[in-house]
Amino acid sequence: MSARALRRPAALTAVVASALAAGLLAAPQPASADEIRIHDIQGDTRISPLVGRQVTGVPGTVTAVRAFGSARGFWIQDTRPDRSAATSEGIFVFTGSGTPSVAVGDAVEVSGTVTEYYPGGADAGLQSVTELTKASWTVTSSGNALPAAFVLRPSTVPDRYAPEADGGSIEGLELRPRSYALDRYESLEGMAVAVRDVPVTGATSEHKELWVTAEPRHHRTAGGGVLYDSYRDPNPGRVKVASLIPYAQTPFPVADVGDELTGATEGPLDYDNFGGYEIQATRLGEVTDGGRERETTRRQSADELAVATYNVENLSARTAQAKFDRLAQALVTNLASPDIVALEEVQDDNGATNDAVTGADATLKKLTDAIAAAGGPAYRWRQIDPVDDQDGGQPGGNIRVAFLYNPERVSFTDVPGGDATTAVRAVDNGGTAGLSVSPGRIAPADSAWTDSRKPLVGEFSFRGRPVFVIANHFNSKGGDQGLDSRFQPPARGSEKQRGEQAKAVNTFVKELLAIDPRADVVVAGDLNDYQFSPALRTLTDGGVLTDLVNRLPRDERYGYVYNGNSQVLDHMLTSRHLRKVDYDIVHVNAEFADQASDHDPQVVRIKP
């Protein structure tokens, strides 16, 4: 059973309720039982033609029961379907916190109000689920055969994902399940569906959910996932799997990306605000190990400078020691002790405690001590404490970017004066580029960095040559409409700020290169955007930076897995003079159920 099912947002029917209040929909009116079957309620669009109406005696067979959480209820399916592929024959009967007194195989006649429930509330922009609420029912017989599950496979899931409406709602469009994957899933809402022998594309989460794809040959990655590498193709075969089976009876499978869910997994097709369509499994396949192992990169040679980036996911001195040990082991073993590490999501010393503390020395000492204990170098660090509560992230955490560096291999060029509000400038040291402060922050007063992490610039010296590293953590995608939104194409409102941030970093790099076109610059970090996004086009404007992910084989271009899509959020970019580079995304987290962070680290080896 999915832990998420324990929570149902209070705004169950915001759109419908407001429409009723405004007189846009009729108040509930009874409908005759011999007129109404489930496909009549579901209709051939996303919104029921009977929304707000009371219906009586709707027949169906119980296919599944949710007997836990605050969103309890049961699914029924009509065993006498109509001939339309667009009209679902299944529906969820919502009983709230009360456990329904029905069993799978019961034939029932249900009366209730037709309701459109918007997971996460109407403002989230997601699709609705057609339900019967305030329900009563009569069991007319028991032990009945269940309708056969609709099998999701390449021949039944269209390659095109969603109809377009110029950013408007697709709710009023007639469903075309043979043309669009979202329409196919909507046409099966509440019905029993199945997948068989499917690859796992999103590892088991703490919420006891995983992702599979019904299209095993579509856009596969080297690690066995599915690659998200354009807005045009979100990989339509992805579907989430949760469970209605009590964990004590059948533990939820623990699977990594690249494993297979072998055999049949089936149950009613539901929809939620944590990824969209999901199979609420009444039967689960067995996990077949795909053999995925955590990767290890090679060690840099004596004349190579190894620069890494790693999002350590809300790391504070109060974080459990076990996480520090795992991060340290990855840095020492899997990343082969890079010379410089750009860290993201380093919190202040007391983490999410929301007080005036902004320092992170205890956090960074705990990490560097763990690295030394794991056999790694005695790293030193450089960072700048942010202004309290001004850089976003977990409230009270004051996340920031920071540098670790190995003083046995590389030195840091300290230039005093850097603080949270002082902007670093490129300076001309007789034809050689330098920094006004080091470490320093790029344009911290610029509105581009409102409620977001400011980039940290540091000058290092390797074998007598200066190297500039810029650590970044751009603003998140919070507030963007999901791929499965009822608005198509979905709005990506957060892009605007990332575009402004990319412009600020690009401008700074251009200023360095205007002083010395041969300056060696590495831009690294969690940019929270894709290699094909407008922000990355802005960041690389003028050819001043090369996004190294584009040099990898296509099926290796990922370091983060979200809703079953393997994708790029973290990047490493280099200036023109750095032609001899060896770049690697080291897959140690994102594809695995057991993670030290949700991001994979990256490393580039350069010869300045």
TAKACOR-V916610 format. One record per pair of residues at least 4 apart in sequence whose C-alpha atoms are under 8 Angstrom apart, sorted by the first residue. I is the first residue (numbers start at 0). J is the second residue. D is the distance in whole Angstrom. If there is no record, write none. Layout:
i->(I I)
j->(J J)
d->(D D)
This chain:
i->(0 0 0 0 0 0 0 0 0 1 1 1 1 1 1 1 2 2 2 3 4 4 4 4 5 5 5 5 6 6 6 7 7 7 7 7 8 8 8 9 10 10 10 10 11 11 11 11 11 12 12 12 12 12 12 12 13 13 13 13 13 14 14 14 15 15 15 15 15 15 16 17 18 18 18 19 19 19 19 19 24 25 25 26 26 27 27 27 27 28 28 28 28 29 29 29 29 30 30 30 30 30 30 31 31 31 32 32 32 32 32 33 35 35 35 35 35 36 36 36 36 37 37 37 37 37 37 37 37 37 37 38 38 38 38 38 38 38 39 39 40 40 40 40 40 41 41 41 41 41 41 41 41 41 42 42 42 42 42 42 43 43 43 43 43 44 44 44 44 44 44 44 45 45 45 45 45 45 45 45 45 46 46 46 46 46 46 47 47 47 49 50 50 50 50 51 51 51 52 52 53 53 53 53 54 54 54 54 55 55 55 55 56 56 56 56 57 57 57 57 58 58 58 58 58 59 59 59 59 59 59 59 60 60 60 60 60 60 60 60 60 60 60 61 61 61 61 61 61 61 61 61 61 61 61 62 62 62 62 62 62 62 62 62 62 63 63 63 63 63 63 63 63 63 64 64 64 64 64 64 64 64 64 65 65 65 65 65 65 66 66 66 66 67 67 67 68 69 69 69 70 70 70 70 71 71 71 71 71 71 71 72 72 72 72 72 72 72 72 73 73 73 73 74 74 74 74 74 74 74 75 75 75 75 75 75 76 76 76 76 76 76 76 77 77 78 80 81 84 84 85 85 85 85 85 85 85 86 86 87 87 87 87 87 87 88 88 88 89 89 89 89 89 90 90 90 90 90 90 91 91 91 91 92 92 92 92 93 93 93 93 93 94 94 94 94 94 101 101 102 103 104 104 104 104 104 105 105 105 105 105 105 106 106 106 106 106 107 107 107 107 107 108 108 108 108 109 109 109 109 110 110 110 110 111 111 111 111 111 112 112 112 112 113 113 113 113 114 114 114 114 115 115 115 115 116 116 116 116 117 117 117 117 117 118 118 118 118 118 118 118 118 119 119 119 119 121 123 124 124 124 124 124 125 125 125 125 125 125 125 126 126 126 127 128 128 128 146 147 148 148 148 148 148 148 149 149 149 149 150 150 150 150 150 151 151 151 151 151 151 152 152 152 152 152 153 153 153 153 153 155 156 156 156 156 156 156 156 156 157 157 157 157 157 157 157 158 158 158 158 158 159 159 159 159 159 160 160 160 160 160 160 160 161 161 161 161 161 162 162 162 163 163 163 164 164 164 164 164 165 165 166 166 166 166 166 167 167 167 167 168 168 168 169 169 169 170 174 174 174 174 175 175 175 176 176 176 176 176 176 177 177 178 178 179 180 180 180 181 181 181 182 183 184 184 184 187 187 187 188 188 188 188 189 189 189 190 190 190 191 191 191 191 192 192 192 192 192 193 193 193 193 193 194 194 194 194 195 195 195 195 195 195 196 196 196 196 196 196 197 197 197 197 197 197 197 198 198 198 198 198 198 198 198 198 198 198 199 199 199 199 199 199 199 199 199 199 199 199 199 200 200 200 200 200 200 200 200 200 200 200 200 200 200 201 201 201 201 201 201 201 201 201 201 201 201 202 202 202 202 202 202 202 202 202 202 203 203 203 203 203 203 203 203 203 203 204 204 204 207 207 207 208 208 208 208 209 209 209 209 209 210 210 210 210 210 210 211 211 211 211 211 211 211 212 212 212 213 213 213 214 214 215 217 217 218 218 218 218 218 219 219 219 219 219 220 220 220 220 220 220 221 221 222 222 222 222 222 223 223 223 224 224 224 224 224 225 225 225 225 226 226 226 226 226 226 226 227 227 227 227 227 227 228 228 228 228 228 229 229 233 233 234 237 237 238 238 238 238 238 239 239 239 239 239 239 239 240 240 240 240 241 241 241 241 242 242 242 242 242 242 243 243 243 244 244 244 244 244 245 245 246 246 252 252 253 253 254 254 254 254 254 255 255 255 255 256 256 256 256 257 257 257 257 258 258 258 258 258 258 259 259 259 259 259 260 260 260 260 260 261 261 261 261 262 262 262 263 263 263 264 264 264 264 264 265 265 265 265 265 265 266 266 266 266 266 267 267 267 268 268 268 268 269 269 269 269 270 270 270 271 271 271 274 274 274 275 293 293 293 293 294 294 294 294 295 295 295 295 295 296 296 296 296 296 297 297 298 298 298 298 299 299 299 299 299 299 302 303 303 303 303 304 304 304 304 304 304 304 305 305 305 305 305 305 305 306 306 306 306 306 306 306 306 306 307 307 307 307 307 307 307 307 307 307 307 308 308 308 308 308 308 308 308 308 308 309 309 309 309 309 309 309 309 309 310 310 310 310 310 310 310 310 310 311 311 311 311 311 311 311 311 312 312 312 312 312 312 313 313 313 313 313 313 313 314 314 314 314 314 314 315 315 315 315 315 315 315 315 316 316 316 316 316 316 316 316 316 317 317 317 317 318 318 318 319 320 321 322 322 323 323 323 323 324 324 324 324 324 325 325 326 326 326 327 327 327 327 327 327 328 328 328 328 329 329 329 330 330 330 330 330 331 331 331 331 331 331 331 332 333 333 334 334 334 336 336 337 337 338 338 338 338 339 339 339 339 339 340 340 340 341 341 341 341 341 341 341 342 342 342 342 342 342 343 343 343 343 343 343 343 343 343 344 344 344 345 345 345 345 345 345 346 346 346 346 346 346 346 347 347 347 347 347 347 347 347 347 348 348 348 348 348 348 348 349 349 350 350 350 351 351 351 351 352 352 352 353 353 353 354 355 356 357 357 357 357 357 358 359 359 360 361 362 363 363 364 365 366 367 367 367 367 368 368 369 370 370 370 370 370 371 371 371 371 376 377 377 378 378 378 378 379 379 379 379 380 380 380 380 381 381 381 381 382 382 382 382 382 383 383 383 383 383 383 383 383 384 384 384 385 385 385 385 385 386 386 386 387 388 388 388 388 388 389 389 389 389 390 390 390 390 390 390 390 390 390 391 391 391 391 391 392 392 392 392 393 393 398 399 399 399 400 400 400 400 400 400 400 401 401 402 404 404 404 405 405 406 406 408 409 409 409 409 410 410 410 411 411 411 411 412 412 412 412 412 413 413 413 413 414 414 414 414 414 415 415 416 416 416 417 417 417 417 417 417 417 417 418 418 419 419 420 420 420 421 421 421 421 422 422 422 422 422 422 423 423 423 423 423 423 423 423 423 424 424 424 424 424 425 425 425 425 425 425 425 426 426 426 426 426 426 427 427 427 427 428 428 430 430 431 431 432 432 432 432 432 433 433 434 437 437 437 438 438 438 438 439 439 439 440 440 440 440 441 441 441 441 441 441 441 442 442 443 443 444 445 447 447 447 447 447 448 448 448 448 451 451 451 452 452 452 452 453 453 454 454 454 454 454 455 455 455 456 456 456 456 457 457 457 458 458 458 458 459 459 459 459 460 460 460 461 461 461 464 465 465 466 466 466 466 466 467 467 467 467 468 468 468 468 469 469 469 469 470 470 470 471 471 471 471 471 472 472 472 472 473 473 473 473 473 474 474 474 474 474 475 475 476 476 476 476 477 478 478 478 479 479 479 479 479 480 480 480 480 480 481 482 482 484 485 486 493 494 494 494 495 496 497 497 497 498 498 498 498 499 500 501 501 501 501 501 502 502 502 503 504 504 505 505 505 505 505 505 506 507 508 508 508 509 509 510 511 511 511 512 512 512 516 517 517 518 518 519 519 519 519 519 519 520 520 520 521 521 521 521 522 522 522 522 523 523 523 523 524 524 524 525 525 525 526 526 526 527 527 528 528 528 528 528 528 529 529 529 529 530 530 530 530 530 530 531 531 532 533 534 535 536 538 539 539 539 539 540 542 543 543 544 544 544 544 545 545 545 545 546 546 546 546 546 547 547 547 547 547 547 548 548 548 548 549 549 551 551 552 556 556 557 557 557 557 557 558 558 558 558 558 558 558 558 558 558 558 558 559 559 559 559 559 559 559 559 559 560 560 560 560 560 560 561 561 569 569 570 571 571 571 573 577 577 577 579 579 580 580 580 580 581 581 581 582 582 582 582 583 583 583 584 584 584 584 585 585 585 585 586 586 586 587 587 587 587 588 588 588 588 588 588 588 589 589 589 589 589)
j->(4 207 241 242 243 244 245 246 251 5 206 207 208 241 242 243 6 206 207 206 67 68 69 70 67 68 69 70 68 69 70 11 69 70 118 119 118 119 120 120 117 119 120 121 116 117 118 119 120 16 114 115 116 117 120 121 17 116 117 120 121 18 117 121 19 24 50 51 114 115 20 21 22 23 24 23 24 25 26 51 51 51 52 51 52 51 52 53 112 51 52 53 54 52 53 54 55 34 35 52 53 54 55 35 54 55 36 54 55 56 57 56 39 40 54 55 57 40 57 58 77 41 57 58 59 76 77 87 88 89 90 42 80 81 86 87 88 89 48 86 47 48 49 50 113 45 46 47 48 86 87 88 90 129 46 47 48 85 86 87 85 86 173 174 186 85 86 170 171 172 173 174 126 127 169 170 171 172 173 174 185 50 115 127 129 170 171 113 115 129 113 112 113 114 115 112 113 114 112 113 110 111 112 113 110 111 112 113 108 109 110 111 108 109 110 136 107 108 109 110 77 106 107 108 109 75 76 77 78 106 107 108 75 76 77 78 103 104 105 106 107 143 145 73 74 75 76 101 102 103 104 105 106 107 145 73 74 75 76 103 104 145 191 266 267 73 74 75 102 103 243 266 267 281 71 72 73 74 99 101 102 103 243 70 71 72 73 98 243 71 72 98 99 71 96 98 96 95 96 97 93 94 95 96 93 94 95 96 97 98 99 91 92 93 94 95 97 98 99 91 92 93 99 89 90 91 92 189 190 267 89 90 91 92 189 190 88 89 90 146 189 190 191 88 89 146 88 86 176 186 173 174 175 176 182 183 186 186 187 185 186 187 188 189 190 187 189 190 187 188 189 190 191 129 130 131 188 189 190 129 130 131 189 130 131 132 134 130 131 132 133 134 98 99 132 133 134 105 138 141 142 141 142 143 144 145 138 139 140 141 142 143 138 139 140 141 143 136 137 138 139 140 136 137 138 139 134 135 136 137 131 134 135 136 131 132 133 134 135 131 132 133 134 129 130 131 132 129 130 131 132 127 128 129 130 127 128 129 130 121 125 126 127 128 123 125 126 127 128 270 271 272 123 125 271 272 125 480 480 481 484 485 486 272 480 481 483 484 485 486 483 484 485 270 188 269 270 191 191 190 191 192 193 265 266 190 191 192 193 155 192 193 194 195 155 156 192 193 194 213 156 194 213 214 236 157 213 214 215 236 177 177 179 180 183 213 214 235 236 176 177 178 179 180 183 235 178 179 180 234 235 178 179 180 232 235 179 180 181 232 233 234 235 179 180 181 182 487 169 179 487 169 487 488 168 169 486 487 488 487 488 486 487 488 489 490 485 486 487 488 485 486 487 485 486 487 485 182 183 185 186 179 182 183 180 181 182 183 184 186 182 183 182 183 183 184 235 236 185 235 483 186 187 188 268 276 191 192 268 267 268 269 270 267 268 269 266 267 268 265 266 267 268 265 266 267 268 278 263 264 265 266 278 213 263 264 265 260 261 262 263 264 284 259 260 261 262 263 284 211 212 213 215 259 260 261 211 212 213 215 223 224 256 257 258 259 260 209 210 211 212 223 224 254 255 256 257 258 259 260 209 210 211 212 223 224 225 237 255 256 257 563 564 565 209 210 211 224 255 256 560 561 562 563 564 590 209 210 253 254 255 256 563 590 591 592 207 208 209 210 252 253 254 255 591 592 208 209 592 241 242 251 239 240 241 242 239 240 241 254 563 237 238 239 240 562 563 236 237 238 239 240 260 563 236 237 238 236 237 238 236 237 219 225 234 225 226 227 234 554 223 224 225 226 554 224 225 226 554 555 565 554 555 256 257 291 555 590 256 257 258 256 257 563 564 565 234 563 564 565 234 554 556 557 564 565 566 232 233 234 564 565 566 232 529 530 531 566 233 531 482 564 564 563 564 275 276 277 278 563 274 275 276 277 278 562 563 277 278 279 280 277 278 279 280 251 278 279 280 281 283 279 280 281 248 249 280 281 282 249 250 250 251 285 286 286 592 258 286 288 591 592 291 590 591 592 289 291 590 591 288 289 290 291 286 287 288 289 290 291 285 286 287 288 289 264 284 285 286 287 284 285 286 287 283 284 285 282 283 284 280 281 282 283 284 278 279 280 281 282 283 278 279 280 281 282 278 279 280 276 277 278 279 276 277 278 279 275 276 277 275 276 277 481 483 562 483 585 586 587 588 333 585 586 587 332 333 334 335 585 333 334 335 583 585 334 335 334 335 336 337 303 304 305 335 337 604 606 604 605 606 607 337 338 461 604 605 606 607 337 338 339 602 603 604 605 337 338 339 340 341 602 603 604 605 334 337 338 339 340 341 523 600 601 602 603 340 341 342 343 523 524 571 600 601 602 340 341 342 343 524 598 599 600 601 342 343 344 524 525 596 598 599 600 326 342 343 344 345 595 596 598 343 344 345 596 597 598 344 345 346 350 393 396 398 318 344 345 346 350 362 345 346 347 348 349 350 359 362 347 348 349 350 359 361 362 363 365 348 349 350 362 322 323 350 323 324 325 326 595 327 365 366 369 328 366 369 370 373 329 595 330 366 595 331 366 367 369 370 373 332 333 370 373 333 334 587 334 335 336 337 370 335 336 337 370 373 374 375 336 585 587 585 600 602 375 376 405 602 404 405 408 409 402 403 404 405 409 402 403 404 400 401 402 403 470 523 524 400 401 402 403 470 524 398 399 400 401 470 471 472 524 525 398 399 400 359 362 398 399 400 401 350 359 362 396 397 398 399 356 357 358 359 360 362 396 397 398 356 357 358 359 360 361 362 356 396 395 396 397 393 394 395 396 394 395 396 394 395 396 395 387 387 384 385 386 387 397 384 363 384 364 365 366 367 380 368 369 370 371 377 378 379 372 377 373 374 375 376 377 378 375 376 377 378 405 405 406 403 404 405 406 403 404 405 406 401 402 403 404 401 402 403 438 400 401 402 438 455 399 401 417 418 419 438 439 455 399 418 419 389 390 397 399 419 390 419 420 397 394 395 396 397 450 397 449 450 451 397 398 399 448 449 450 451 452 453 397 398 450 451 452 396 397 398 451 397 398 452 452 453 472 452 453 454 455 470 471 472 455 470 470 409 410 411 409 410 410 411 461 459 460 461 462 459 460 461 457 458 459 460 437 457 458 459 460 436 437 438 458 434 435 436 437 438 436 437 421 436 437 421 422 423 436 437 438 439 440 439 440 440 443 440 443 444 439 440 442 443 439 440 441 442 443 444 434 435 436 437 439 440 441 442 456 434 435 436 441 507 432 433 434 435 507 510 511 432 433 434 435 511 514 431 432 433 514 432 433 514 515 514 515 511 512 514 515 518 458 511 458 456 457 458 455 456 457 458 455 456 457 453 454 455 456 453 454 455 456 503 504 507 453 503 448 453 448 449 496 497 499 500 503 452 453 496 500 472 473 474 471 472 473 474 471 472 469 470 471 472 504 469 470 471 467 468 469 470 467 468 469 465 466 467 468 465 466 467 468 464 465 466 465 466 607 607 518 519 518 519 520 521 607 518 519 520 521 520 521 522 523 520 521 522 523 522 523 524 522 523 524 525 526 524 525 526 527 497 500 525 526 527 493 496 497 526 527 493 527 491 493 494 527 493 491 492 493 489 490 491 492 493 484 486 489 490 491 489 488 489 489 489 490 497 498 533 534 499 500 501 526 534 502 533 534 537 503 504 505 534 535 537 538 506 537 538 507 508 538 509 537 538 539 540 543 510 511 512 520 543 513 543 514 515 516 518 516 517 518 576 575 576 574 576 573 574 575 576 577 607 573 574 577 571 572 573 574 570 571 572 573 569 570 571 572 569 570 571 568 569 570 568 569 570 568 569 532 534 535 567 568 569 535 566 567 568 535 546 548 549 567 568 535 536 536 537 538 539 540 544 543 544 545 546 544 575 574 575 572 573 574 575 572 573 574 575 550 570 571 572 573 551 570 571 572 573 582 556 570 571 582 553 556 555 556 556 566 567 565 566 567 568 584 565 566 567 568 569 584 585 586 589 598 599 600 565 566 567 568 589 590 597 598 599 564 565 566 589 590 597 565 566 598 601 601 601 602 603 577 605 606 607 605 606 603 604 605 606 603 604 605 601 602 603 604 601 602 603 599 600 601 602 599 600 601 602 590 599 600 591 594 599 600 593 594 595 596 597 598 599 594 596 597 598 599)
d->(8 7 6 4 4 6 6 7 8 8 6 6 7 5 6 7 8 5 7 6 8 6 7 6 7 4 6 7 7 6 7 8 6 6 8 8 7 6 7 8 8 7 5 8 5 6 7 8 6 6 7 6 5 6 7 7 6 8 7 6 6 6 8 6 6 8 8 8 8 7 6 6 6 5 6 6 5 7 7 8 7 7 8 6 7 5 4 5 7 8 5 5 8 6 5 6 7 7 7 7 6 5 7 7 7 6 8 7 5 5 6 8 6 7 7 8 6 7 6 7 8 6 7 8 8 7 6 7 6 6 7 6 7 7 5 6 5 8 8 8 6 7 6 8 7 8 7 5 7 6 6 8 8 7 7 6 6 8 5 8 5 5 6 6 8 8 8 6 6 6 5 5 8 7 8 5 7 8 8 7 7 7 7 8 7 6 7 8 8 7 6 8 5 6 7 6 5 6 6 6 7 5 4 6 5 6 6 7 8 6 4 7 5 5 5 8 8 5 5 6 7 7 6 4 6 5 5 5 7 6 6 7 5 5 6 7 8 6 6 4 6 8 7 7 6 4 7 8 7 5 5 5 6 7 8 8 6 6 7 5 6 7 7 8 7 6 5 7 8 6 8 7 7 7 8 6 4 6 8 8 7 7 7 8 5 5 6 8 6 6 7 5 7 6 8 7 7 5 4 8 7 7 5 6 6 5 5 6 7 6 7 7 5 5 5 7 8 7 6 6 5 7 7 7 6 4 6 6 8 7 6 6 7 8 8 8 5 4 7 8 8 6 8 5 7 6 6 8 7 7 8 6 7 6 8 8 5 5 8 8 5 5 6 7 7 7 7 6 7 6 4 4 8 7 6 7 7 5 7 7 5 6 6 6 5 6 7 7 6 5 8 7 7 7 7 7 7 7 8 8 8 6 5 5 6 6 6 7 6 4 6 6 6 6 5 6 7 6 5 4 6 7 5 5 7 7 7 6 4 7 8 6 5 6 5 5 5 4 6 5 5 6 7 7 6 5 7 6 5 6 7 6 5 5 6 5 5 6 7 5 7 6 4 6 8 7 8 7 8 8 6 5 6 8 8 6 7 7 6 8 6 6 7 7 8 7 7 4 5 8 7 6 5 8 8 8 7 8 7 8 5 4 6 7 8 8 6 4 6 8 6 5 6 8 6 6 7 6 5 6 6 7 5 6 8 7 6 5 8 8 7 8 8 6 7 8 8 7 6 8 6 6 5 5 8 7 8 7 7 8 6 7 5 6 7 7 5 5 6 7 7 8 5 5 6 5 7 7 7 7 7 7 5 6 6 6 7 6 7 7 7 5 5 5 6 7 8 5 6 8 5 4 7 6 6 7 6 5 8 8 7 6 6 7 7 8 5 4 8 7 8 7 8 8 6 6 6 8 6 8 7 6 7 6 8 7 8 8 7 8 5 6 8 5 5 6 8 5 6 7 5 4 6 6 6 6 6 7 7 6 4 7 8 7 6 5 6 7 7 5 5 6 8 6 6 4 5 7 8 6 6 6 7 6 5 7 6 6 8 6 7 8 8 6 6 4 6 7 6 4 7 8 7 7 7 5 6 5 5 7 8 5 5 7 7 4 6 8 8 5 7 5 7 8 5 4 7 7 7 6 7 7 7 4 7 7 5 7 8 5 4 5 8 6 6 5 6 5 4 8 7 6 5 7 8 5 5 6 6 7 8 6 7 6 5 8 6 5 7 8 8 7 6 4 6 7 5 8 6 6 6 7 8 7 5 4 6 5 6 8 5 8 8 7 7 5 5 8 7 8 6 5 4 6 7 5 5 6 4 6 8 5 6 7 6 7 8 8 6 4 8 6 6 8 7 6 7 7 6 6 8 7 8 7 6 5 6 7 6 7 6 6 5 8 8 8 7 7 7 7 7 8 8 6 8 8 6 6 7 8 7 8 6 4 6 8 8 5 5 6 7 7 6 5 6 7 8 5 4 7 8 6 6 6 7 6 7 6 8 6 8 4 6 7 7 8 7 6 7 8 8 6 8 6 5 6 8 8 5 6 8 5 8 7 7 6 5 4 7 8 8 6 5 7 7 8 5 5 5 6 5 5 6 6 8 5 7 7 7 5 6 8 5 4 5 7 8 5 6 5 7 6 5 4 5 7 6 6 7 7 6 5 6 6 5 6 7 5 4 6 5 7 8 8 8 6 6 8 6 5 8 6 6 5 6 7 4 6 8 6 6 6 7 7 7 8 6 8 5 8 8 6 7 6 8 8 7 6 6 5 5 8 8 6 7 5 5 6 8 5 5 6 7 6 4 6 6 6 5 6 8 6 5 6 8 8 6 8 6 5 6 8 7 5 4 6 5 5 6 8 6 6 8 6 5 6 7 6 5 6 7 7 7 5 7 6 4 6 8 7 7 6 8 7 8 7 6 6 7 8 6 8 7 5 7 6 7 8 5 6 6 8 8 8 7 6 6 5 5 7 7 6 5 6 5 6 5 8 5 8 5 6 7 8 6 4 8 7 7 6 6 8 7 8 8 7 6 6 6 6 6 7 6 6 6 8 6 7 8 6 6 6 8 6 6 7 8 6 5 7 6 7 7 6 5 6 8 5 6 6 7 7 5 5 8 7 7 7 5 7 7 8 7 8 7 6 7 8 8 6 5 6 7 7 6 4 7 8 6 5 6 7 6 5 7 6 7 7 5 5 6 8 7 7 8 6 5 7 8 7 6 7 7 5 6 6 7 8 5 5 6 7 6 6 7 5 5 4 7 7 5 5 4 8 7 6 6 7 7 7 6 5 7 6 5 7 7 7 5 8 7 6 5 4 8 5 7 7 4 7 7 6 7 6 7 7 6 6 6 6 7 6 6 6 6 7 6 6 6 6 7 6 8 6 8 6 7 5 7 8 8 5 6 6 8 6 7 8 6 5 5 7 6 5 6 7 7 5 4 6 6 5 7 7 7 5 6 7 7 8 8 7 6 6 7 8 8 8 7 6 7 7 7 7 5 8 6 8 7 7 6 8 6 8 7 7 5 7 6 7 7 8 7 5 4 5 7 7 7 5 5 7 7 7 6 8 7 8 7 6 8 8 7 8 7 7 6 7 7 7 7 8 7 8 8 6 8 5 8 7 7 6 5 8 6 5 7 8 6 4 6 7 8 5 5 7 8 5 7 8 7 7 5 5 7 6 7 8 6 8 6 8 7 5 6 6 5 7 7 8 7 7 8 6 7 7 7 8 7 7 6 5 5 6 8 7 6 6 8 5 6 6 7 8 6 5 7 8 8 7 6 5 6 7 6 6 6 5 5 6 8 8 6 5 6 6 6 6 6 6 7 6 6 8 6 6 7 8 8 7 7 5 6 7 5 5 7 6 5 7 6 5 5 6 7 6 7 7 7 7 8 8 7 6 6 7 7 6 8 5 5 8 7 6 8 7 8 7 6 7 6 7 7 7 7 6 6 5 7 8 6 5 7 7 6 4 6 6 5 7 7 6 5 7 6 5 6 8 5 4 6 6 7 8 7 8 7 7 5 6 8 7 8 6 5 6 6 5 6 7 8 6 5 6 6 5 6 8 6 5 6 7 6 5 5 7 6 7 7 5 6 8 7 6 8 7 7 6 8 6 8 7 7 8 7 7 8 6 5 6 6 6 8 5 5 6 6 8 6 6 8 8 7 6 8 7 6 6 6 8 6 6 7 5 7 6 6 6 6 7 6 5 6 6 6 6 6 7 6 7 5 7 7 8 6 6 6 8 7 6 7 7 6 8 7 4 7 6 8 7 5 7 7 8 6 8 6 6 7 6 5 8 7 6 5 7 8 6 5 6 8 6 4 6 5 6 7 6 4 6 6 6 7 5 7 6 7 7 7 5 8 7 7 5 6 6 8 7 7 7 8 7 7 7 6 6 6 6 7 6 5 6 7 8 8 6 6 6 5 5 7 5 5 6 7 8 7 6 5 7 7 7 6 6 7 7 6 7 7 8 8 7 6 6 7 7 7 6 4 5 8 8 7 6 6 7 7 7 8 7 6 6 5 7 6 5 6 7 5 8 7 5 6 5 4 6 6 7 8 7 8 8 8 8 8 8 7 6 7 7 6 6 6 7 6 5 7 6 5 7 8 6 4 6 6 5 6 7 6 4 7 6 6 6 8 7 5 7 7 8 6 8 7 5 6 6 6 6 5 7 8 5 6 6)
